[in-house]
């Protein structure tokens, strides 16, 4: 017997009620069951106004518990209903595919089972950051890393472009937990950044607006002051360029010769 179960992972944007698309709303309203991953109870209340069966995924986040285990449990909970033939909607902050492991895995595993699974984009924290800080990624270039991944692997950065480090508060956490790491872990990050940036280089701590009131967090400080700054698990570090772009005259001359023929 065929299984008519399906999965739609949708993004509801960053600002409550303001960023949801008509397509995402349609998926929510037409689902048999909805799962929502949102730390704000207001978001859950708002989703429940659109659907009668809304189940929170927040219960899987537990202090001292590895994020990897949490994500496995979330994926299992959602896919169980899909495999039971339900039309399931997974609801996530921002864009469900941006710095979000679970939605990608849910869709991948559902498709491997031969079931229909799609992702509906939403306005992400990156989109809000670009708008709020007035950054054009095409002007100087932009490189982005999850903060811990940046430390765990040998990455080559270009200090003439913007550097964006996500989840800066969790930097250096080898256990993949949810707790803010120590100043000692941040010092390890700073030591790496000092290879390309001076301690007094101006950086920005950014947090997107999640409610339709107030303002986003845009704190400008010296790089060295990151050591004792107040951080949340959703704080992003933005490092503007520290050097000018250096023109590649050899390539430009080569292109001129090609185009002059």
PAMITI-235981 format. One record per residue: residue in one letter; y, z, x of N, C-alpha, C, O, CB in turn. Coordinates in steps of 0.001 Angstrom, whole numbers, padded with zeros to 6 digits, always signed. Glycine has a CB too. Layout:
# residues N
AYZXYZXYZXYZXYZX ...
# end
This chain:
# residues 261
X-001198+000000+000855+000000+000000+000000+001238+000000+000884+001326+000763+001846+000011+001234-000964 X+002197-000865+000550+003400-000982+001370+004297+000243+001207+004302+000911+000173+004173-002253+001004 X+005049+000508+002262+005975+001639+002253+007385+001095+002103+007843+000313+002936+005839+002501+003552 X+008070+001501+001054+009431+001034+000802+010488+001967+001386+011674+001840+001084+009655+000881-000685 X+010052+002899+002216+011006+003815+002831+011976+003076+003734+011626+002065+004343+010276+004888+003621 X+013184+003581+003816+014201+002961+004660+015158+004027+005175+015233+005135+004644+014972+001867+003882 X+015883+003664+006220+016819+004602+006834+018135+003908+007145+018160+002810+007701+016221+005210+008113 X+019223+004565+006776+020563+004110+007156+021273+005273+007826+021518+006306+007203+021376+003589+005913 X+021601+005100+009103+022386+006112+009810+023840+005670+009765+024201+004634+010324+021889+006306+011295 X+024672+006460+009098+026062+006045+008895+027028+007002+009586+026750+008190+009750+026384+005966+007397 X+028161+006451+009981+029223+007271+010561+030308+007500+009526+030695+006577+008810+029812+006606+011828 X+030800+008731+009447+031856+009040+008472+033199+009227+009159+034149+009726+008556+031500+010299+007674 X+033275+008817+010448+034537+008953+011156+034785+010384+011603+033939+011262+011432+035674+008482+010285 X+035955+010599+012176+036283+011909+012721+037072+012787+011752+036836+013993+011678+037060+011743+013987 X+037999+012197+011015+038855+012987+010125+038266+013040+008729+038017+012004+008111+040276+012404+010078 X+038047+014230+008241+037388+014469+006960+038021+013659+005831+039209+013799+005541+037434+015950+006620 X+037208+012810+005198+037649+012072+004022+038513+010864+004284+038703+010038+003391+038374+012966+003151 X+039045+010738+005492+040009+009667+005775+039397+008449+006441+039956+007356+006346+041103+010192+006643 X+038261+008604+007114+037719+007535+007932+036476+006852+007356+036032+005845+007908+037399+008071+009267 X+035915+007353+006290+034677+006792+005769+034904+005390+005224+035910+005126+004567+034098+007692+004682 X+033952+004482+005504+034063+003111+005020+033376+002971+003665+032503+003772+003332+033455+002126+006036 X+033758+001968+002883+033070+001735+001603+031571+001509+001779+030782+001918+000928+033683+000535+000893 X+031169+000859+002878+029748+000602+003119+028994+001912+003352+027915+002122+002796+029566-000340+004327 X+029574+002797+004185+028938+004085+004456+028825+004905+003169+027793+005524+002909+029733+004868+005526 X+029874+004906+002382+029854+005652+001117+028780+005110+000182+028103+005876-000504+031229+005590+000432 X+028630+003797+000155+027620+003174-000703+026212+003595-000290+025369+003862-001147+027748+001646-000654 X+025951+003656+001026+024645+004091+001508+024363+005535+001089+023241+005871+000710+024567+003956+003036 X+025378+006376+001158+025213+007782+000772+024876+007900-000705+023934+008595-001085+026485+008583+001087 X+025643+007225-001523+025484+007338-002975+024165+006745-003478+023630+007205-004487+026642+006653-003670 X+023637+005736-002791+022423+005072-003264+021137+005615-002627+020042+005161-002962+022526+003595-002995 X+021263+006570-001724+020090+007132-001055+019303+008053-001993+019842+008600-002956+020514+007901+000204 X+018021+008204-001681+017212+009195-002408+017486+010589-001854+017516+011573-002594+015694+008858-002306 X+017682+010655-000551+017972+011927+000100+018901+011687+001281+018797+010674+001973+016667+012627+000561 X+019806+012625+001501+020762+012520+002605+020572+013690+003571+020337+014825+003157+022222+012489+002070 X+020676+013393+004847+020681+014419+005884+022034+014341+006581+022492+013256+006939+019490+014228+006905 X+022666+015482+006771+023979+015479+007396+023994+016384+008621+023519+017520+008581+025048+015920+006395 X+024545+015863+009704+024720+016643+010930+026203+016893+011108+026930+016043+011623+024116+015910+012179 X+026645+018059+010681+028070+018398+010779+028208+019902+010901+027672+020650+010083+028866+017872+009547 X+028928+020347+011923+029095+021779+012156+030085+022415+011184+030146+023639+011071+029553+022020+013579 X+030856+021591+010485+031875+022084+009558+031307+022112+008137+030862+021089+007617+033153+021198+009620 X+031326+023284+007523+030782+023416+006161+031574+022581+005162+031038+022185+004126+030784+024888+005723 X+032848+022307+005462+033658+021482+004565+033097+020068+004465+033141+019445+003404+035113+021438+005048 X+032566+019569+005586+031977+018232+005583+030774+018196+004653+030621+017261+003868+031570+017809+007009 X+029921+019208+004738+028743+019265+003875+029151+019341+002406+028559+018669+001562+027863+020470+004244 X+030150+020149+002099+030629+020271+000721+031141+018928+000206+030901+018556-000943+031741+021334+000629 X+031847+018213+001074+032398+016912+000701+031284+015895+000446+031347+015126-000513+033340+016399+001798 X+030261+015895+001311+029136+014976+001124+028387+015297-000166+027918+014391-000855+028177+015045+002327 X+028275+016576-000492+027562+016987-001696+028270+016542-002972+027660+016504-004040+027391+018488-001705 X+029548+016208-002864+030266+015658-004010+029825+014220-004290+030034+013699-005386+031782+015712-003766 X+029208+013580-003278+028769+012184-003416+027277+012074-003718+026811+011039-004194+029090+011407-002146 X+026518+013156-003437+025063+013087-003620+024511+014466-003951+025018+015485-003481+024374+012524-002354 X+023459+014480-004773+022900+015760-005234+021877+016364-004275+021611+017565-004325+022257+015574-006581 X+021298+015528-003395+020272+016026-002464+020748+015813-001024+020446+014798-000395+018898+015303-002704 X+021487+016778-000528+022040+016715+000830+021447+017868+001636+021578+019032+001257+023615+016785+000816 X+020795+017535+002749+020129+018538+003572+020797+018608+004947+021023+017587+005597+018619+018218+003714 X+021097+019799+005361+021793+019996+006630+020835+019957+007809+019739+020515+007759+022542+021315+006620 X+021268+019288+008870+020517+019271+010121+021020+020330+011090+020483+020479+012188+020601+017898+010765 X+022038+021057+010690+022628+022069+011572+021686+023228+011863+021836+023898+012885+023898+022601+010961 X+020726+023475+010995+019819+024607+011183+018965+024453+012442+018405+025431+012937+018918+024761+009966 X+018867+023242+012952+018058+023027+014148+018805+023376+015433+018204+023470+016503+017598+021588+014204 X+020109+023564+015320+020891+024000+016477+020820+025518+016570+021316+026220+015689+022375+023517+016375 X+020212+026019+017621+020043+027464+017800+020481+027837+019217+020188+027120+020173+018557+027899+017542 X+021173+028944+019340+021637+029409+020645+020462+029608+021605+019462+030238+021262+022427+030718+020494 X+020603+029066+022793+019567+029191+023805+018460+028160+023693+017538+028143+024509+018978+030541+023737 X+018546+027301+022688+017522+026286+022445+017942+024962+023074+019113+024589+023007+017272+026108+020928 X+017012+024263+023675+017313+022985+024312+017719+021950+023269+017118+021859+022199+016105+022484+025117 X+018747+021172+023599+019152+020089+022716+018022+019087+022517+017897+018491+021447+020382+019388+023272 X+017206+018903+023543+016103+017952+023431+015138+018348+022314+014690+017498+021544+015353+017854+024761 X+014822+019643+022229+013932+020116+021167+014605+019988+019808+013978+019599+018823+013515+021575+021418 X+015884+020320+019774+016648+020215+018529+016621+018782+018001+016369+018555+016818+018105+020674+018748 X+016879+017823+018879+016887+016425+018464+015519+015970+017974+015430+015222+017001+017342+015544+019609 X+014450+016412+018637+013098+016046+018197+012840+016542+016770+012267+015826+015948+012037+016628+019165 X+013266+017768+016491+013052+018342+015163+013881+017622+014102+013412+017403+012985+013394+019831+015170 X+015094+017259+014447+015948+016514+013518+015336+015162+013191+015286+014752+012031+017355+016329+014106 X+014873+014475+014228+014263+013157+014047+013032+013258+013150+012842+012443+012247+013883+012543+015409 X+012202+014264+013407+010986+014453+012614+011308+014716+011146+010644+014183+010257+010162+015607+013180 X+012322+015534+010892+012690+015868+009512+013136+014631+008746+012761+014436+007590+013802+016921+009495 X+013931+013806+009391+014441+012596+008733+013326+011574+008529+013183+011016+007441+015581+011973+009558 X+012535+011328+009579+011494+010306+009496+010367+010687+008535+009710+009811+007973+010921+010048+010870 X+010144+011969+008347+009127+012407+007393+009443+011872+006001+008551+011395+005299+009031+013946+007367 X+010704+011949+005606+011105+011454+004284+011066+009934+004221+010725+009366+003184+012507+011951+003934 X+011413+009270+005321+011337+007801+005351+009885+007359+005199+009589+006437+004439+011942+007237+006674 X+008983+008018+005922+007556+007676+005843+006964+008002+004471+005938+007445+004081+006777+008418+006928 X+007623+008910+003745+007178+009244+002388+007693+008239+001357+007511+008418+000152+007642+010653+002015 X+008341+007176+001851+008791+006126+000940+010183+006312+000393+010592+005587-000514+007860+006025-000184 X+010927+007274+000927+012270+007541+000435+013311+006633+001093+013146+006188+002229+012627+008998+000672 X+014369+006376+000359+015546+005700+000917+016440+006811+001471+017053+007566+000716+016310+004803-000179 X+016501+006895+002784+017146+008033+003453+018456+007607+004106+018562+006521+004677+016205+008643+004509 X+019441+008477+004011+020720+008252+004679+020987+009414+005633+021054+010571+005217+021880+008103+003641 X+021138+009089+006923+021530+010084+007917+023022+009987+008137+023542+008908+008421+020761+009887+009249 X+023708+011090+008011+025181+011093+008038+025663+011842+009273+025274+012985+009513+025768+011742+006743 X+026517+011182+010053+026944+011755+011321+028456+011609+011504+029081+010664+011023+026201+011087+012484 X+029016+012593+012224+030430+012532+012584+030711+011253+013352+029843+010742+014060+030840+013762+013416 X+031908+010745+013212+032342+009629+014038+031474+008406+013864+031211+007973+012742+032355+010031+015475 X+031027+007844+014982+030129+006695+015009+028733+007210+015328+028556+007910+016325+030596+005620+016056 X+027733+006882+014509+026388+007436+014726+025711+006947+016004+024669+007475+016390+025516+007100+013556 X+026291+005945+016664+025672+005444+017876+026413+005794+019145+026005+005386+020232+025538+003988+017789 X+027499+006548+019026+028317+006889+020195+028056+008336+020609+028380+009268+019872+029826+006674+019893 X+027468+008516+021792+027105+009838+022299+026308+010618+021252+026575+011787+020972+028367+010624+022703 X+025322+009923+020689+024466+010529+019669+023040+010044+019896+022709+008905+019568+024958+010174+018222 X+022208+010897+020451+020834+010521+020796+019956+010360+019563+019225+009377+019441+020225+011558+021721 X+020027+011320+018652+019106+011361+017519+019158+010118+016630+018100+009574+016313+019397+012568+016690 X+020334+009641+016211+020358+008462+015342+019691+007239+015957+018975+006510+015271+021776+008125+014992 X+019922+007010+017250+019286+005873+017920+017767+005993+017875+017066+005012+017625+019762+005773+019376 X+017262+007207+018119+015820+007415+018116+015243+007314+016709+014146+006786+016525+015484+008769+018720 X+015970+007812+015721+015504+007703+014341+015297+006243+013958+014272+005877+013382+016501+008368+013380 X+016281+005420+014285+016216+004000+013942+015110+003309+014722+014352+002514+014165+017561+003315+014215 X+015017+003611+016005+013986+003004+016854+012589+003315+016333+011749+002424+016206+014124+003496+018299 X+012352+004588+016032+011017+004989+015595+010691+004448+014205+009546+004092+013928+010898+006508+015601 X+011691+004387+013339+011458+003838+012001+011087+002363+012096+010182+001904+011399+012708+004021+011109 X+011774+001626+012946+011477+000199+013109+010101-000023+013721+009406-000977+013374+012540-000466+013977 X+009711+000866+014635+008383+000755+015238+007280+000943+014193+006162+000455+014359+008224+001787+016361 X+007611+001655+013121+006661+001852+012026+006719+000702+011026+006004+000705+010024+006938+003177+011314 X+007578-000283+011304+007704-001429+010409+008601-001169+009218+008563-001906+008233+006359-001839+009927 X+009418-000111+009303+010295+000251+008193+011725-000216+008461+012143-000346+009612+010264+001771+007958 X+012447-000458+007413+013820-000927+007532+014724+000215+007996+014701+001307+007428+014318-001503+006187 X+015507-000045+009017+016427+000979+009530+017665+000289+010084+017561-000664+010855+015744+001861+010632 X+018837+000776+009686+020091+000181+010125+021077+001260+010552+020920+002433+010212+020694-000681+009014 X+022089+000848+011297+023171+001748+011681+024490+001176+011164+024797+000002+011367+023216+001947+013231 X+025248+002016+010504+026555+001609+009990+027636+002312+010813+027721+003540+010798+026697+001948+008462 X+028467+001542+011535+029446+002157+012434+030528+002951+011703+030797+002750+010519+030095+001094+013274 X+031123+003849+012455+032237+004635+011937+033300+004775+013009+033086+004364+014149+031762+006023+011459 X+034426+005340+012666+035498+005573+013630+035076+006716+014541+034854+007835+014077+036855+005893+012914 X+034964+006438+015830+034466+007424+016789+035578+008222+017441+036762+007929+017271+033653+006743+017851 X+035171+009246+018200+036143+010027+018975+036845+009135+019993+038018+009338+020308+035448+011213+019690 X+036115+008145+020504+036721+007208+021455+037841+006409+020789+038898+006207+021386+035653+006251+022027 X+037616+005958+019562+038636+005206+018836+039889+006058+018634+041012+005589+018817+038088+004727+017477 X+039673+007327+018251+040800+008236+018038+041534+008510+019352+042764+008564+019387+040314+009558+017416 X+040769+008682+020427+041354+008944+021740+042270+007805+022171+043384+008037+022640+040254+009154+022782 X+041795+006572+022009+042589+005405+022394+043889+005363+021608+044949+005066+022160+041792+004109+022172 X+043804+005662+020307+044999+005634+019461+045953+006786+019773+047161+006585+019899+044599+005683+017993 X+045399+007999+019897+046243+009179+020097+046905+009215+021470+048035+009685+021605+045424+010428+019906 X+046207+008720+022483+046756+008766+023847+047458+007469+024239+048067+007383+025305+045646+009062+024844 X+047369+006466+023376+048037+005207+023674+047432+004474+024860+048145+003851+025646+049485+005454+023932 X+046111+004552+024984+045420+003910+026104+044913+002537+025670+044306+002401+024608+044243+004793+026612 X+045163+001528+026490+044588+000208+026280+043526+000000+027348+043864-000197+028516+045684-000918+026330 X+042235+000039+026974+041171-000117+027974+041257-001419+028761+040725-001520+029866+039831-000039+027302 X+041928-002414+028189+042033-003696+028867+043120-003758+029925+043197-004732+030673+042272-004755+027873 X+043953-002743+029999+045052-002793+030959+044608-002428+032373+044815-003195+033313+046162-001865+030518 X+044001-001260+032515+043529-000811+033828+042004-000737+033915+041441-000571+034997+044119+000547+034149 X+041343-000862+032761+039903-000656+032711+039590+000781+032337+040435+001666+032473+039257-001011+034054 X+038381+001006+031868+038012+002348+031403+036524+002577+031653+035688+001752+031284+038348+002530+029889 X+036209+003701+032282+034817+004050+032557+034524+005393+031879+035336+006317+031926+034538+004120+034111 X+033359+005480+031253+033030+006673+030486+031645+007187+030851+030707+006416+031054+033109+006384+028989 X+031543+008516+030929+030266+009155+031225+030163+010462+030443+031170+011113+030165+030112+009412+032749 X+028959+010826+030101+028728+012195+029648+028862+013060+030896+028316+012717+031945+027300+012372+028941 X+029580+014175+030798+029977+014935+031992+028792+015363+032852+028837+015227+034074+030761+016159+031582 X+027743+015875+032234+026587+016315+033027+025876+015137+033675+025466+015213+034833+025606+017095+032152 X+025730+014051+032928+025090+012878+033491+025858+012373+034712+025266+011900+035682+024980+011776+032436 X+027168+012480+034649+028022+012074+035765+027656+012837+037035+027693+012287+038136+029500+012302+035419 X+027298+014123+036867+026908+014939+038023+025461+014717+038438+025148+014710+039628+027122+016403+037718 X+024584+014536+037466+023154+014473+037756+022737+013194+038470+021695+013156+039125+022378+014603+036484 X+023553+012145+038344+023207+010866+038949+024320+010408+039889+025475+010813+039759+022949+009806+037862 X+023950+009571+040818+024914+009054+041777+025686+007907+041134+025181+006791+041017+024209+008587+043082 X+026920+008199+040717+027747+007214+040043+028909+006820+040951+029448+007646+041687+028263+007760+038692 X+029276+005574+040886+030427+005087+041636+031586+004883+040672+031481+004088+039738+030091+003767+042392 X+032671+005580+040884+033811+005459+039976+034939+004688+040636+035048+004638+041861+034303+006844+039536 X+035768+004092+039807+036920+003325+040260+038179+004111+039903+038547+004160+038729+036942+001894+039621 X+038849+004725+040876+040024+005546+040579+041260+004750+040151+042300+005333+039845+040365+006363+041778 X+041146+003410+040129+042260+002609+039617+042120+002376+038114+042986+001754+037499+042337+001264+040355 X+041034+002871+037523+040800+002766+036083+040783+004170+035475+040704+005165+036196+039461+002016+035786 X+040857+004240+034159+040720+005524+033474+039287+006022+033608+038341+005235+033582+041119+005402+031980 X+039140+007324+033750+037836+007967+033741+037787+008932+032563+038632+009820+032451+037558+008704+035087 X+036806+008763+031691+036651+009632+030530+035312+010355+030639+034262+009719+030736+036743+008820+029197 X+035355+011686+030623+034146+012502+030703+033986+013273+029391+034815+014111+029036+034205+013480+031925 X+032908+012971+028690+032643+013587+027392+031842+014880+027561+031108+015050+028535+031887+012606+026475 X+031998+015779+026600+031285+017070+026571+031504+017831+027883+030558+018307+028512+029762+016850+026324 X+032738+017926+028264+033099+018543+029539+032740+020022+029583+032472+020562+030656+034581+018370+029799 X+032732+020682+028426+032425+022118+028386+030979+022411+028752+030659+023525+029166+032720+022677+027009 X+030094+021416+028602+028669+021608+028864+028263+021093+030236+027073+021006+030538+027847+020918+027799 X+029238+020752+031066+028953+020097+032338+028034+020942+033225+028241+022143+033395+030252+019803+033073 X+027024+020289+033778+026128+020954+034712+024997+021734+034094+024244+022386+034817+026895+021848+035547 X+024846+021694+032770+023806+022477+032109+022451+021789+032265+022193+020773+031620+024141+022676+030615 X+021606+022325+033099+020285+021749+033352+019300+022017+032220+018242+021391+032158+019728+022293+034644 X+019640+022939+031328+018754+023287+030217+019074+022499+028946+018368+022621+027945+018844+024774+029930 X+020132+021697+028985+020553+020907+027835+020771+021779+026598+020286+021480+025507+019521+019830+027536 X+021504+022848+026802+021808+023748+025692+023134+023400+025027+023642+022287+025158+021837+025188+026178 X+023688+024389+024304+024924+024159+023563+026036+025115+023985+027117+025120+023397+024668+024294+022076 X+025763+025919+025000+026730+026920+025412+027657+026366+026495+027251+025560+027332+026012+028176+025915 X+028900+026815+026456+029876+026426+027484+029393+026944+028831+029052+028119+028963+031305+026980+027154 X+029363+026070+029826+028873+026471+031143+029954+027219+031928+031105+027299+031498+028402+025241+031934 X+029573+027754+033062+030441+028631+033838+031491+027868+034640+031421+026650+034808+029611+029473+034768 X+032461+028630+035125+033491+028053+035997+032855+027507+037272+033356+026545+037852+034572+029109+036344 X+031758+028116+037707+031070+027644+038908+030538+026224+038709+030566+025414+039635+029918+028596+039275 X+030055+025924+037504+029587+024571+037202+030761+023592+037199+030649+022464+037678+028857+024540+035839 X+031873+024042+036659+033060+023176+036654+033545+022915+038069+034062+021839+038367+034188+023804+035822 X+033377+023907+038942+033804+023730+040326+032990+022630+041001+033511+021873+041820+033668+025049+041104 X+031711+022551+040651+030874+021473+041199+031427+020122+040769+031482+019182+041562+029398+021624+040737 X+031837+020032+039505+032441+018793+039013+033743+018493+039742+033989+017361+040158+032691+018880+037505 X+034567+019516+039890+035846+019324+040576+035640+018837+042009+036368+017968+042487+036648+020628+040578 X+034657+019394+042677+034385+018966+044057+034083+017476+044116+034488+016788+045054+033209+019763+044648 X+033371+016982+043110+033071+015551+043049+034323+014735+042746+034548+013680+043338+032000+015276+041992 X+035130+015234+041822+036344+014498+041441+037379+014491+042561+038151+013541+042695+036955+015106+040180 X+037394+015551+043363+038357+015621+044467+038105+014536+045519+038956+014302+046377+038299+016999+045124 X+036961+013883+045461+036691+012781+046391+037591+011582+046092+037818+010725+046946+035209+012363+046316 X+038099+011545+044852+038945+010418+044446+040289+010822+043857+041183+009990+043702+038217+009588+043451 X+040429+012111+043530+041657+012566+042891+042141+013836+043575+041333+014655+044012+041440+012807+041377 X+043440+013999+043668+043999+015207+044265+043934+016363+043272+043906+016126+042064+045452+014967+044720 X+043911+017598+043743+043854+018746+042839+045019+018806+041854+044882+019357+040762+043819+020012+043639 X+046172+018239+042239+047328+018297+041346+047477+017026+040497+048511+016816+039862+048595+018523+042159 X+046448+016192+040491+046482+014980+039668+046506+015377+038193+045737+016244+037778+045257+014060+039973 X+047374+014757+037398+047503+015083+035983+046347+014516+035174+046039+013327+035263+048823+014560+035440 X+045707+015374+034383+044609+014967+033517+044895+015456+032105+045857+016189+031874+043249+015519+034032 X+044055+015044+031164+044279+015388+029760+043004+015966+029150+041916+015418+029328+044744+014148+028961 X+043150+017067+028436+042061+017597+027614+042321+017129+026193+043389+017376+025632+041964+019177+027699 X+041334+016451+025616+041545+015820+024307+040496+016267+023299+039316+016395+023625+041520+014295+024440 X+040947+016503+022062+040056+016787+020938+040597+016042+019724+041747+016240+019333+039947+018334+020658 X+039778+015194+019133+040200+014408+017978+040436+015310+016765+039855+016389+016646+039151+013334+017648 X+041285+014847+015889+041588+015576+014664+040423+015419+013684+039999+014299+013398+042918+015071+014031 X+039910+016526+013173+038782+016464+012238+039177+016787+010796+038429+016490+009865+037700+017416+012685 X+040338+017388+010616+040856+017667+009277+042157+016883+009080+042866+016616+010050+041092+019205+009070 X+042474+016516+007848+043675+015701+007596+044981+016482+007723+046010+016053+007201+043596+015096+006217 X+044948+017604+008400+046158+018388+008671+046133+018792+010141+045071+018847+010760+046251+019655+007734 X+047297+019072+010687+047365+019487+012072+047532+018311+013020+047918+017216+012609+046136+020262+012434 X+047236+018550+014298+047384+017527+015318+046171+017540+016248+045508+018568+016383+048688+017741+016117 X+045879+016419+016882+044792+016414+017870+045196+017236+019089+046386+017422+019340+044432+014962+018291 X+044232+017722+019837+044546+018437+021064+044813+017438+022179+043961+016612+022506+043401+019395+021452 X+045996+017524+022756+046366+016684+023893+047062+017601+024908+048284+017744+024885+047304+015468+023452 X+046296+018204+025774+046825+019133+026767+046839+018465+028135+045798+018084+028669+045990+020435+026804 X+048032+018331+028688+048177+017752+030026+048206+018893+031044+048976+019841+030889+049477+016870+030131 X+047388+018810+032064+047315+019857+033075+046912+019246+034414+046541+018074+034486+046315+020962+032654 X+046987+020039+035454+046532+019595+036764+045003+019633+036793+044382+020463+036129+047137+020482+037899 X+044421+018752+037549+042962+018704+037629+042386+020049+038040+041376+020473+037478+042519+017627+038612 X+042986+020724+038988+042477+022003+039468+042502+023080+038385+041740+024044+038449+043283+022461+040664 X+043379+022916+037388+043473+023902+036308+042336+023784+035304+042197+024626+034417+044792+023756+035590 X+041522+022740+035442+040353+022605+034575+039399+023779+034764+038656+024136+033849+039627+021283+034854 X+039420+024371+035939+038492+025454+036270+038551+026595+035263+037516+027147+034889+038790+025986+037656 X+039747+026948+034825+039906+028093+033926+040446+027699+032553+040915+028551+031799+040827+029113+034555 X+040381+026426+032236+040891+025971+030944+039952+026378+029809+038750+026547+030017+041079+024448+030952 X+040506+026532+028619+039701+026825+027432+039101+025530+026905+039823+024580+026600+040553+027524+026333 X+037775+025498+026799+037086+024284+026387+036187+024546+025188+035645+025640+025024+036269+023717+027544 X+036039+023532+024361+035082+023549+023259+034005+022500+023541+034179+021640+024405+035791+023277+021883 X+032899+022577+022810+031818+021641+023101+032178+020190+022794+031457+019273+023186+030596+022025+022321 X+033298+019983+022091+033731+018623+021768+034988+018222+022547+035620+017217+022223+033990+018500+020268 X+035352+018997+023563+036512+018656+024383+036171+017520+025345+035096+017501+025944+037004+019891+025164 X+037086+016589+025482+036912+015446+026378+037955+015497+027484+039116+015823+027238+037013+014114+025599 X+037537+015172+028704+038448+015111+029841+038822+013652+030103+037955+012794+030268+037806+015757+031108 X+040119+013394+030137+040621+012055+030419+041379+012099+031745+042350+012839+031895+041538+011533+029258 X+040920+011298+032698+041533+011250+034026+042221+009892+034191+041548+008874+034347+040462+011483+035156 X+043550+009871+034157+044265+008606+034354+044075+008081+035778+043671+008835+036664+045765+008786+034056 X+044359+006805+036005+044196+006226+037344+045004+006971+038398+046113+007438+038137+044604+004763+037332 X+044428+007074+039591+045136+007721+040703+045578+006705+041760+046324+007031+042683+044243+008787+041349 X+045110+005491+041607+045480+004438+042555+045845+003172+041801+045439+002990+040653+044332+004159+043551 X+046606+002302+042439+046926+001017+041845+045746+000066+042023+044974+000183+042975+048207+000427+042473 X+045623-000863+041102+044581-001880+041232+044905-002771+042429+046057-003150+042643+044456-002727+039926 X+043889-003093+043191+044070-003935+044379+043580-005337+044062+042417-005548+043718+043312-003349+045614 X+044496-006290+044186+044181-007663+043837+043149-008258+044791+043219-008053+046002+045445-008507+043839 X+042202-008989+044237+041174-009648+045037+041658-011073+045346+041319-012028+044647+039782-009663+044285 X+042454-011183+046404+043068-012475+046740+042024-013545+047041+042236-014722+046748+043997-012319+047936 X+040904-013141+047621+039862-014102+047966+039315-014790+046720+039140-016009+046703+038730-013409+048723 X+039052-014021+045698+038528-014582+044452+039586-015409+043735+039294-016486+043216+038024-013466+043533 X+040809-014905+043709+041885-015643+043044+042101-017002+043707+042263-018011+043020+043192-014828+043068 X+042103-017030+045035+042276-018297+045759+041119-019245+045460+041322-020452+045328+042379-018045+047283 X+039902-018703+045352+038734-019528+045050+038860-020150+043666+038546-021325+043476+037447-018695+045142 X+039317-019366+042712+039500-019871+041344+040620-020909+041275+040533-021870+040510+039806-018712+040386 X+041665-020716+042071+042745-021700+042112+042236-023034+042604+042616-024080+042079+043883-021217+043001 X+041369-023004+043619+040828-024247+044155+039942-024947+043124+039970-026172+042997+040036-023973+045437 X+039155-024157+042391+038283-024723+041354+039112-025388+040248+038812-026493+039796+037376-023622+040753 X+040170-024670+039828+040956-025148+038689+041973-026213+039047+042565-026828+038160+041659-024004+038054 X+042183-026438+040322+043122-027487+040747+042466-028853+040865+043141-029867+041043+043745-027116+042073 X+041129-028869+040764+040405-030127+040911+040520-030972+039651+039970-032072+039592+038935-029863+041234 
# end
